[in-house]
Amino acid sequence: MKRIFTREQRMTIVYGILCIVLILVVLQLWLLTATMNAFLGGDEGVIWPAAGASVVCLLLNLGLLRHLYQIERSNP
């Protein structure tokens, strides 16, 4: 079922998605900083879990981008 959103509804969705993306990007920056700090301190066991968490954040961002494209395609 295709749902047609008004312009205001679409902007609310876009702002919500942008907030989530901002949180994910800050999380990735924190993850990079913590991982580099641990690696330079000699702890190499944190590298792969951090890389996995970063890939999950990337996939979430790509999914949100795909959702935005679907909203734009369904609303002329």
PyMOL Python script that loads the backbone (N, CA, C, O; Angstrom):
from pymol import cmd

cmd.read_pdbstr("""\
ATOM      1  N   MET A   1       0.836  -1.170   0.000  1.00  0.00           N
ATOM      2  CA  MET A   1       0.000   0.000   0.000  1.00  0.00           C
ATOM      3  C   MET A   1       0.889   1.244   0.000  1.00  0.00           C
ATOM      4  O   MET A   1       1.684   1.456   0.915  1.00  0.00           O
ATOM      5  N   LYS A   2       0.742   2.038  -1.014  1.00  0.00           N
ATOM      6  CA  LYS A   2       1.514   3.275  -1.086  1.00  0.00           C
ATOM      7  C   LYS A   2       0.791   4.362  -0.321  1.00  0.00           C
ATOM      8  O   LYS A   2      -0.423   4.533  -0.434  1.00  0.00           O
ATOM      9  N   ARG A   3       1.560   5.083   0.452  1.00  0.00           N
ATOM     10  CA  ARG A   3       0.986   6.176   1.227  1.00  0.00           C
ATOM     11  C   ARG A   3       1.577   7.479   0.731  1.00  0.00           C
ATOM     12  O   ARG A   3       2.794   7.599   0.584  1.00  0.00           O
ATOM     13  N   ILE A   4       0.743   8.434   0.480  1.00  0.00           N
ATOM     14  CA  ILE A   4       1.197   9.737   0.017  1.00  0.00           C
ATOM     15  C   ILE A   4       1.264  10.669   1.228  1.00  0.00           C
ATOM     16  O   ILE A   4       0.273  10.874   1.930  1.00  0.00           O
ATOM     17  N   PHE A   5       2.445  11.224   1.454  1.00  0.00           N
ATOM     18  CA  PHE A   5       2.668  12.130   2.568  1.00  0.00           C
ATOM     19  C   PHE A   5       2.595  13.574   2.083  1.00  0.00           C
ATOM     20  O   PHE A   5       2.934  13.877   0.939  1.00  0.00           O
ATOM     21  N   THR A   6       2.153  14.451   2.965  1.00  0.00           N
ATOM     22  CA  THR A   6       2.205  15.875   2.648  1.00  0.00           C
ATOM     23  C   THR A   6       3.652  16.344   2.797  1.00  0.00           C
ATOM     24  O   THR A   6       4.503  15.621   3.315  1.00  0.00           O
ATOM     25  N   ARG A   7       3.911  17.546   2.342  1.00  0.00           N
ATOM     26  CA  ARG A   7       5.266  18.087   2.431  1.00  0.00           C
ATOM     27  C   ARG A   7       5.721  18.199   3.889  1.00  0.00           C
ATOM     28  O   ARG A   7       6.873  17.902   4.206  1.00  0.00           O
ATOM     29  N   GLU A   8       4.827  18.624   4.765  1.00  0.00           N
ATOM     30  CA  GLU A   8       5.180  18.759   6.174  1.00  0.00           C
ATOM     31  C   GLU A   8       5.494  17.409   6.802  1.00  0.00           C
ATOM     32  O   GLU A   8       6.418  17.295   7.608  1.00  0.00           O
ATOM     33  N   GLN A   9       4.730  16.391   6.435  1.00  0.00           N
ATOM     34  CA  GLN A   9       4.981  15.052   6.968  1.00  0.00           C
ATOM     35  C   GLN A   9       6.324  14.521   6.478  1.00  0.00           C
ATOM     36  O   GLN A   9       7.071  13.905   7.237  1.00  0.00           O
ATOM     37  N   ARG A  10       6.622  14.764   5.206  1.00  0.00           N
ATOM     38  CA  ARG A  10       7.909  14.310   4.672  1.00  0.00           C
ATOM     39  C   ARG A  10       9.068  15.020   5.364  1.00  0.00           C
ATOM     40  O   ARG A  10      10.086  14.393   5.657  1.00  0.00           O
ATOM     41  N   MET A  11       8.932  16.307   5.627  1.00  0.00           N
ATOM     42  CA  MET A  11      10.003  17.043   6.294  1.00  0.00           C
ATOM     43  C   MET A  11      10.194  16.548   7.725  1.00  0.00           C
ATOM     44  O   MET A  11      11.324  16.501   8.212  1.00  0.00           O
ATOM     45  N   THR A  12       9.121  16.185   8.399  1.00  0.00           N
ATOM     46  CA  THR A  12       9.246  15.627   9.745  1.00  0.00           C
ATOM     47  C   THR A  12       9.999  14.309   9.711  1.00  0.00           C
ATOM     48  O   THR A  12      10.846  14.052  10.566  1.00  0.00           O
ATOM     49  N   ILE A  13       9.695  13.474   8.728  1.00  0.00           N
ATOM     50  CA  ILE A  13      10.406  12.197   8.574  1.00  0.00           C
ATOM     51  C   ILE A  13      11.882  12.446   8.279  1.00  0.00           C
ATOM     52  O   ILE A  13      12.750  11.787   8.850  1.00  0.00           O
ATOM     53  N   VAL A  14      12.165  13.389   7.394  1.00  0.00           N
ATOM     54  CA  VAL A  14      13.556  13.696   7.037  1.00  0.00           C
ATOM     55  C   VAL A  14      14.328  14.209   8.244  1.00  0.00           C
ATOM     56  O   VAL A  14      15.474  13.813   8.456  1.00  0.00           O
ATOM     57  N   TYR A  15      13.716  15.085   9.040  1.00  0.00           N
ATOM     58  CA  TYR A  15      14.393  15.603  10.235  1.00  0.00           C
ATOM     59  C   TYR A  15      14.660  14.491  11.243  1.00  0.00           C
ATOM     60  O   TYR A  15      15.716  14.465  11.876  1.00  0.00           O
ATOM     61  N   GLY A  16      13.713  13.577  11.394  1.00  0.00           N
ATOM     62  CA  GLY A  16      13.923  12.447  12.296  1.00  0.00           C
ATOM     63  C   GLY A  16      15.058  11.564  11.830  1.00  0.00           C
ATOM     64  O   GLY A  16      15.892  11.142  12.631  1.00  0.00           O
ATOM     65  N   ILE A  17      15.096  11.282  10.539  1.00  0.00           N
ATOM     66  CA  ILE A  17      16.170  10.452   9.990  1.00  0.00           C
ATOM     67  C   ILE A  17      17.513  11.158  10.127  1.00  0.00           C
ATOM     68  O   ILE A  17      18.518  10.516  10.432  1.00  0.00           O
ATOM     69  N   LEU A  18      17.544  12.475   9.907  1.00  0.00           N
ATOM     70  CA  LEU A  18      18.797  13.217  10.069  1.00  0.00           C
ATOM     71  C   LEU A  18      19.299  13.172  11.509  1.00  0.00           C
ATOM     72  O   LEU A  18      20.505  13.091  11.743  1.00  0.00           O
ATOM     73  N   CYS A  19      18.393  13.225  12.462  1.00  0.00           N
ATOM     74  CA  CYS A  19      18.801  13.125  13.871  1.00  0.00           C
ATOM     75  C   CYS A  19      19.407  11.753  14.164  1.00  0.00           C
ATOM     76  O   CYS A  19      20.420  11.654  14.857  1.00  0.00           O
ATOM     77  N   ILE A  20      18.793  10.709  13.644  1.00  0.00           N
ATOM     78  CA  ILE A  20      19.325   9.358  13.846  1.00  0.00           C
ATOM     79  C   ILE A  20      20.688   9.211  13.186  1.00  0.00           C
ATOM     80  O   ILE A  20      21.600   8.622  13.766  1.00  0.00           O
ATOM     81  N   VAL A  21      20.832   9.745  11.973  1.00  0.00           N
ATOM     82  CA  VAL A  21      22.115   9.680  11.268  1.00  0.00           C
ATOM     83  C   VAL A  21      23.182  10.438  12.048  1.00  0.00           C
ATOM     84  O   VAL A  21      24.318   9.975  12.151  1.00  0.00           O
ATOM     85  N   LEU A  22      22.833  11.590  12.595  1.00  0.00           N
ATOM     86  CA  LEU A  22      23.789  12.357  13.389  1.00  0.00           C
ATOM     87  C   LEU A  22      24.253  11.566  14.613  1.00  0.00           C
ATOM     88  O   LEU A  22      25.439  11.563  14.940  1.00  0.00           O
ATOM     89  N   ILE A  23      23.327  10.905  15.279  1.00  0.00           N
ATOM     90  CA  ILE A  23      23.689  10.084  16.433  1.00  0.00           C
ATOM     91  C   ILE A  23      24.605   8.943  16.009  1.00  0.00           C
ATOM     92  O   ILE A  23      25.578   8.644  16.702  1.00  0.00           O
ATOM     93  N   LEU A  24      24.307   8.301  14.880  1.00  0.00           N
ATOM     94  CA  LEU A  24      25.151   7.204  14.411  1.00  0.00           C
ATOM     95  C   LEU A  24      26.543   7.669  14.020  1.00  0.00           C
ATOM     96  O   LEU A  24      27.522   6.964  14.268  1.00  0.00           O
ATOM     97  N   VAL A  25      26.647   8.840  13.415  1.00  0.00           N
ATOM     98  CA  VAL A  25      27.959   9.360  13.019  1.00  0.00           C
ATOM     99  C   VAL A  25      28.784   9.714  14.258  1.00  0.00           C
ATOM    100  O   VAL A  25      29.982   9.432  14.301  1.00  0.00           O
ATOM    101  N   VAL A  26      28.161  10.321  15.255  1.00  0.00           N
ATOM    102  CA  VAL A  26      28.880  10.627  16.493  1.00  0.00           C
ATOM    103  C   VAL A  26      29.323   9.335  17.163  1.00  0.00           C
ATOM    104  O   VAL A  26      30.427   9.262  17.704  1.00  0.00           O
ATOM    105  N   LEU A  27      28.466   8.312  17.132  1.00  0.00           N
ATOM    106  CA  LEU A  27      28.827   7.009  17.686  1.00  0.00           C
ATOM    107  C   LEU A  27      30.025   6.415  16.957  1.00  0.00           C
ATOM    108  O   LEU A  27      30.920   5.852  17.588  1.00  0.00           O
ATOM    109  N   GLN A  28      30.049   6.537  15.640  1.00  0.00           N
ATOM    110  CA  GLN A  28      31.191   6.021  14.882  1.00  0.00           C
ATOM    111  C   GLN A  28      32.470   6.793  15.199  1.00  0.00           C
ATOM    112  O   GLN A  28      33.539   6.193  15.307  1.00  0.00           O
ATOM    113  N   LEU A  29      32.375   8.099  15.346  1.00  0.00           N
ATOM    114  CA  LEU A  29      33.566   8.880  15.705  1.00  0.00           C
ATOM    115  C   LEU A  29      34.078   8.497  17.085  1.00  0.00           C
ATOM    116  O   LEU A  29      35.285   8.362  17.285  1.00  0.00           O
ATOM    117  N   TRP A  30      33.168   8.322  18.037  1.00  0.00           N
ATOM    118  CA  TRP A  30      33.575   7.888  19.373  1.00  0.00           C
ATOM    119  C   TRP A  30      34.202   6.493  19.307  1.00  0.00           C
ATOM    120  O   TRP A  30      35.204   6.224  19.969  1.00  0.00           O
ATOM    121  N   LEU A  31      33.609   5.619  18.511  1.00  0.00           N
ATOM    122  CA  LEU A  31      34.130   4.264  18.363  1.00  0.00           C
ATOM    123  C   LEU A  31      35.533   4.275  17.763  1.00  0.00           C
ATOM    124  O   LEU A  31      36.402   3.523  18.203  1.00  0.00           O
ATOM    125  N   LEU A  32      35.755   5.114  16.771  1.00  0.00           N
ATOM    126  CA  LEU A  32      37.085   5.230  16.171  1.00  0.00           C
ATOM    127  C   LEU A  32      38.098   5.738  17.192  1.00  0.00           C
ATOM    128  O   LEU A  32      39.207   5.211  17.288  1.00  0.00           O
ATOM    129  N   THR A  33      37.720   6.757  17.951  1.00  0.00           N
ATOM    130  CA  THR A  33      38.623   7.306  18.958  1.00  0.00           C
ATOM    131  C   THR A  33      38.958   6.280  20.032  1.00  0.00           C
ATOM    132  O   THR A  33      40.124   6.119  20.393  1.00  0.00           O
ATOM    133  N   ALA A  34      37.951   5.587  20.542  1.00  0.00           N
ATOM    134  CA  ALA A  34      38.177   4.588  21.587  1.00  0.00           C
ATOM    135  C   ALA A  34      39.008   3.419  21.059  1.00  0.00           C
ATOM    136  O   ALA A  34      39.863   2.893  21.771  1.00  0.00           O
ATOM    137  N   THR A  35      38.761   3.016  19.822  1.00  0.00           N
ATOM    138  CA  THR A  35      39.514   1.908  19.241  1.00  0.00           C
ATOM    139  C   THR A  35      40.975   2.290  19.021  1.00  0.00           C
ATOM    140  O   THR A  35      41.876   1.504  19.314  1.00  0.00           O
ATOM    141  N   MET A  36      41.209   3.492  18.509  1.00  0.00           N
ATOM    142  CA  MET A  36      42.586   3.929  18.309  1.00  0.00           C
ATOM    143  C   MET A  36      43.320   4.069  19.637  1.00  0.00           C
ATOM    144  O   MET A  36      44.501   3.737  19.730  1.00  0.00           O
ATOM    145  N   ASN A  37      42.637   4.552  20.655  1.00  0.00           N
ATOM    146  CA  ASN A  37      43.239   4.682  21.978  1.00  0.00           C
ATOM    147  C   ASN A  37      43.608   3.304  22.538  1.00  0.00           C
ATOM    148  O   ASN A  37      44.695   3.124  23.089  1.00  0.00           O
ATOM    149  N   ALA A  38      42.706   2.341  22.397  1.00  0.00           N
ATOM    150  CA  ALA A  38      42.984   0.989  22.888  1.00  0.00           C
ATOM    151  C   ALA A  38      44.096   0.331  22.074  1.00  0.00           C
ATOM    152  O   ALA A  38      44.959  -0.341  22.638  1.00  0.00           O
ATOM    153  N   PHE A  39      44.082   0.518  20.759  1.00  0.00           N
ATOM    154  CA  PHE A  39      45.113  -0.086  19.907  1.00  0.00           C
ATOM    155  C   PHE A  39      46.493   0.488  20.222  1.00  0.00           C
ATOM    156  O   PHE A  39      47.471  -0.251  20.338  1.00  0.00           O
ATOM    157  N   LEU A  40      46.562   1.800  20.357  1.00  0.00           N
ATOM    158  CA  LEU A  40      47.849   2.419  20.673  1.00  0.00           C
ATOM    159  C   LEU A  40      48.313   2.072  22.079  1.00  0.00           C
ATOM    160  O   LEU A  40      49.503   2.161  22.380  1.00  0.00           O
ATOM    161  N   GLY A  41      47.382   1.677  22.942  1.00  0.00           N
ATOM    162  CA  GLY A  41      47.728   1.237  24.286  1.00  0.00           C
ATOM    163  C   GLY A  41      48.129  -0.229  24.353  1.00  0.00           C
ATOM    164  O   GLY A  41      48.493  -0.724  25.420  1.00  0.00           O
ATOM    165  N   GLY A  42      48.066  -0.923  23.228  1.00  0.00           N
ATOM    166  CA  GLY A  42      48.507  -2.307  23.171  1.00  0.00           C
ATOM    167  C   GLY A  42      47.389  -3.341  23.196  1.00  0.00           C
ATOM    168  O   GLY A  42      47.672  -4.538  23.174  1.00  0.00           O
ATOM    169  N   ASP A  43      46.140  -2.921  23.241  1.00  0.00           N
ATOM    170  CA  ASP A  43      45.008  -3.854  23.259  1.00  0.00           C
ATOM    171  C   ASP A  43      44.513  -4.065  21.833  1.00  0.00           C
ATOM    172  O   ASP A  43      43.819  -3.212  21.279  1.00  0.00           O
ATOM    173  N   GLU A  44      44.868  -5.196  21.245  1.00  0.00           N
ATOM    174  CA  GLU A  44      44.466  -5.477  19.865  1.00  0.00           C
ATOM    175  C   GLU A  44      43.181  -6.286  19.780  1.00  0.00           C
ATOM    176  O   GLU A  44      42.689  -6.535  18.679  1.00  0.00           O
ATOM    177  N   GLY A  45      42.631  -6.699  20.903  1.00  0.00           N
ATOM    178  CA  GLY A  45      41.419  -7.510  20.893  1.00  0.00           C
ATOM    179  C   GLY A  45      40.155  -6.716  20.618  1.00  0.00           C
ATOM    180  O   GLY A  45      39.093  -7.302  20.411  1.00  0.00           O
ATOM    181  N   VAL A  46      40.250  -5.410  20.612  1.00  0.00           N
ATOM    182  CA  VAL A  46      39.075  -4.570  20.433  1.00  0.00           C
ATOM    183  C   VAL A  46      38.857  -4.178  18.968  1.00  0.00           C
ATOM    184  O   VAL A  46      37.827  -3.597  18.624  1.00  0.00           O
ATOM    185  N   ILE A  47      39.814  -4.493  18.122  1.00  0.00           N
ATOM    186  CA  ILE A  47      39.762  -4.021  16.735  1.00  0.00           C
ATOM    187  C   ILE A  47      38.594  -4.626  15.969  1.00  0.00           C
ATOM    188  O   ILE A  47      37.814  -3.889  15.366  1.00  0.00           O
ATOM    189  N   TRP A  48      38.455  -5.932  15.978  1.00  0.00           N
ATOM    190  CA  TRP A  48      37.409  -6.576  15.166  1.00  0.00           C
ATOM    191  C   TRP A  48      35.999  -6.315  15.683  1.00  0.00           C
ATOM    192  O   TRP A  48      35.104  -6.079  14.872  1.00  0.00           O
ATOM    193  N   PRO A  49      35.758  -6.345  16.991  1.00  0.00           N
ATOM    194  CA  PRO A  49      34.407  -5.964  17.444  1.00  0.00           C
ATOM    195  C   PRO A  49      34.042  -4.521  17.089  1.00  0.00           C
ATOM    196  O   PRO A  49      32.898  -4.231  16.741  1.00  0.00           O
ATOM    197  N   ALA A  50      35.016  -3.629  17.178  1.00  0.00           N
ATOM    198  CA  ALA A  50      34.757  -2.229  16.818  1.00  0.00           C
ATOM    199  C   ALA A  50      34.494  -2.092  15.327  1.00  0.00           C
ATOM    200  O   ALA A  50      33.633  -1.314  14.916  1.00  0.00           O
ATOM    201  N   ALA A  51      35.226  -2.840  14.519  1.00  0.00           N
ATOM    202  CA  ALA A  51      34.990  -2.814  13.076  1.00  0.00           C
ATOM    203  C   ALA A  51      33.593  -3.352  12.760  1.00  0.00           C
ATOM    204  O   ALA A  51      32.900  -2.820  11.892  1.00  0.00           O
ATOM    205  N   GLY A  52      33.186  -4.397  13.460  1.00  0.00           N
ATOM    206  CA  GLY A  52      31.837  -4.945  13.257  1.00  0.00           C
ATOM    207  C   GLY A  52      30.763  -3.941  13.638  1.00  0.00           C
ATOM    208  O   GLY A  52      29.771  -3.795  12.924  1.00  0.00           O
ATOM    209  N   ALA A  53      30.948  -3.247  14.759  1.00  0.00           N
ATOM    210  CA  ALA A  53      29.982  -2.227  15.180  1.00  0.00           C
ATOM    211  C   ALA A  53      29.934  -1.074  14.178  1.00  0.00           C
ATOM    212  O   ALA A  53      28.863  -0.523  13.923  1.00  0.00           O
ATOM    213  N   SER A  54      31.069  -0.710  13.617  1.00  0.00           N
ATOM    214  CA  SER A  54      31.113   0.356  12.630  1.00  0.00           C
ATOM    215  C   SER A  54      30.392  -0.058  11.346  1.00  0.00           C
ATOM    216  O   SER A  54      29.711   0.760  10.727  1.00  0.00           O
ATOM    217  N   VAL A  55      30.536  -1.304  10.950  1.00  0.00           N
ATOM    218  CA  VAL A  55      29.827  -1.806   9.761  1.00  0.00           C
ATOM    219  C   VAL A  55      28.322  -1.804  10.006  1.00  0.00           C
ATOM    220  O   VAL A  55      27.549  -1.483   9.104  1.00  0.00           O
ATOM    221  N   VAL A  56      27.901  -2.159  11.215  1.00  0.00           N
ATOM    222  CA  VAL A  56      26.474  -2.123  11.551  1.00  0.00           C
ATOM    223  C   VAL A  56      25.943  -0.692  11.448  1.00  0.00           C
ATOM    224  O   VAL A  56      24.851  -0.477  10.922  1.00  0.00           O
ATOM    225  N   CYS A  57      26.703   0.286  11.942  1.00  0.00           N
ATOM    226  CA  CYS A  57      26.299   1.685  11.822  1.00  0.00           C
ATOM    227  C   CYS A  57      26.198   2.099  10.355  1.00  0.00           C
ATOM    228  O   CYS A  57      25.269   2.809   9.969  1.00  0.00           O
ATOM    229  N   LEU A  58      27.141   1.661   9.550  1.00  0.00           N
ATOM    230  CA  LEU A  58      27.103   1.961   8.120  1.00  0.00           C
ATOM    231  C   LEU A  58      25.858   1.368   7.473  1.00  0.00           C
ATOM    232  O   LEU A  58      25.194   2.040   6.684  1.00  0.00           O
ATOM    233  N   LEU A  59      25.537   0.126   7.796  1.00  0.00           N
ATOM    234  CA  LEU A  59      24.353  -0.511   7.222  1.00  0.00           C
ATOM    235  C   LEU A  59      23.069   0.190   7.658  1.00  0.00           C
ATOM    236  O   LEU A  59      22.135   0.322   6.868  1.00  0.00           O
ATOM    237  N   LEU A  60      23.021   0.636   8.903  1.00  0.00           N
ATOM    238  CA  LEU A  60      21.852   1.391   9.364  1.00  0.00           C
ATOM    239  C   LEU A  60      21.709   2.702   8.586  1.00  0.00           C
ATOM    240  O   LEU A  60      20.604   3.073   8.190  1.00  0.00           O
ATOM    241  N   ASN A  61      22.819   3.399   8.370  1.00  0.00           N
ATOM    242  CA  ASN A  61      22.775   4.643   7.597  1.00  0.00           C
ATOM    243  C   ASN A  61      22.337   4.391   6.156  1.00  0.00           C
ATOM    244  O   ASN A  61      21.553   5.163   5.604  1.00  0.00           O
ATOM    245  N   LEU A  62      22.834   3.326   5.549  1.00  0.00           N
ATOM    246  CA  LEU A  62      22.426   3.005   4.180  1.00  0.00           C
ATOM    247  C   LEU A  62      20.947   2.638   4.113  1.00  0.00           C
ATOM    248  O   LEU A  62      20.260   2.992   3.155  1.00  0.00           O
ATOM    249  N   GLY A  63      20.459   1.935   5.121  1.00  0.00           N
ATOM    250  CA  GLY A  63      19.036   1.599   5.168  1.00  0.00           C
ATOM    251  C   GLY A  63      18.164   2.838   5.298  1.00  0.00           C
ATOM    252  O   GLY A  63      17.107   2.926   4.673  1.00  0.00           O
ATOM    253  N   LEU A  64      18.601   3.791   6.105  1.00  0.00           N
ATOM    254  CA  LEU A  64      17.854   5.041   6.235  1.00  0.00           C
ATOM    255  C   LEU A  64      17.868   5.836   4.928  1.00  0.00           C
ATOM    256  O   LEU A  64      16.860   6.436   4.555  1.00  0.00           O
ATOM    257  N   LEU A  65      18.993   5.841   4.242  1.00  0.00           N
ATOM    258  CA  LEU A  65      19.078   6.521   2.951  1.00  0.00           C
ATOM    259  C   LEU A  65      18.146   5.872   1.937  1.00  0.00           C
ATOM    260  O   LEU A  65      17.472   6.564   1.173  1.00  0.00           O
ATOM    261  N   ARG A  66      18.108   4.554   1.932  1.00  0.00           N
ATOM    262  CA  ARG A  66      17.212   3.821   1.026  1.00  0.00           C
ATOM    263  C   ARG A  66      15.755   4.160   1.336  1.00  0.00           C
ATOM    264  O   ARG A  66      14.942   4.327   0.427  1.00  0.00           O
ATOM    265  N   HIS A  67      15.434   4.258   2.619  1.00  0.00           N
ATOM    266  CA  HIS A  67      14.072   4.613   3.017  1.00  0.00           C
ATOM    267  C   HIS A  67      13.704   6.013   2.513  1.00  0.00           C
ATOM    268  O   HIS A  67      12.577   6.233   2.069  1.00  0.00           O
ATOM    269  N   LEU A  68      14.639   6.949   2.577  1.00  0.00           N
ATOM    270  CA  LEU A  68      14.378   8.292   2.054  1.00  0.00           C
ATOM    271  C   LEU A  68      14.106   8.263   0.556  1.00  0.00           C
ATOM    272  O   LEU A  68      13.198   8.941   0.076  1.00  0.00           O
ATOM    273  N   TYR A  69      14.881   7.486  -0.178  1.00  0.00           N
ATOM    274  CA  TYR A  69      14.648   7.376  -1.620  1.00  0.00           C
ATOM    275  C   TYR A  69      13.287   6.782  -1.919  1.00  0.00           C
ATOM    276  O   TYR A  69      12.632   7.201  -2.874  1.00  0.00           O
ATOM    277  N   GLN A  70      12.842   5.810  -1.122  1.00  0.00           N
ATOM    278  CA  GLN A  70      11.523   5.215  -1.335  1.00  0.00           C
ATOM    279  C   GLN A  70      10.415   6.221  -1.058  1.00  0.00           C
ATOM    280  O   GLN A  70       9.403   6.242  -1.759  1.00  0.00           O
ATOM    281  N   ILE A  71      10.599   7.051  -0.044  1.00  0.00           N
ATOM    282  CA  ILE A  71       9.593   8.082   0.245  1.00  0.00           C
ATOM    283  C   ILE A  71       9.507   9.072  -0.901  1.00  0.00           C
ATOM    284  O   ILE A  71       8.412   9.474  -1.294  1.00  0.00           O
ATOM    285  N   GLU A  72      10.646   9.468  -1.439  1.00  0.00           N
ATOM    286  CA  GLU A  72      10.647  10.433  -2.545  1.00  0.00           C
ATOM    287  C   GLU A  72      10.033   9.830  -3.806  1.00  0.00           C
ATOM    288  O   GLU A  72       9.338  10.528  -4.545  1.00  0.00           O
ATOM    289  N   ARG A  73      10.280   8.549  -4.063  1.00  0.00           N
ATOM    290  CA  ARG A  73       9.714   7.913  -5.262  1.00  0.00           C
ATOM    291  C   ARG A  73       8.199   7.774  -5.157  1.00  0.00           C
ATOM    292  O   ARG A  73       7.492   7.898  -6.157  1.00  0.00           O
ATOM    293  N   SER A  74       7.696   7.516  -3.944  1.00  0.00           N
ATOM    294  CA  SER A  74       6.264   7.276  -3.796  1.00  0.00           C
ATOM    295  C   SER A  74       5.448   8.573  -3.770  1.00  0.00           C
ATOM    296  O   SER A  74       4.233   8.543  -3.966  1.00  0.00           O
ATOM    297  N   ASN A  75       6.100   9.696  -3.533  1.00  0.00           N
ATOM    298  CA  ASN A  75       5.404  10.983  -3.487  1.00  0.00           C
ATOM    299  C   ASN A  75       5.875  11.866  -4.628  1.00  0.00           C
ATOM    300  O   ASN A  75       7.024  12.308  -4.641  1.00  0.00           O
ATOM    301  N   PRO A  76       5.003  12.121  -5.574  1.00  0.00           N
ATOM    302  CA  PRO A  76       5.418  12.952  -6.728  1.00  0.00           C
ATOM    303  C   PRO A  76       5.616  14.408  -6.363  1.00  0.00           C
ATOM    304  O   PRO A  76       5.962  15.218  -7.223  1.00  0.00           O
TER     305      PRO A  76
END
""", "prot")
cmd.dss("prot")
cmd.show_as("cartoon", "prot")
cmd.util.cbc("prot")
cmd.orient("prot")
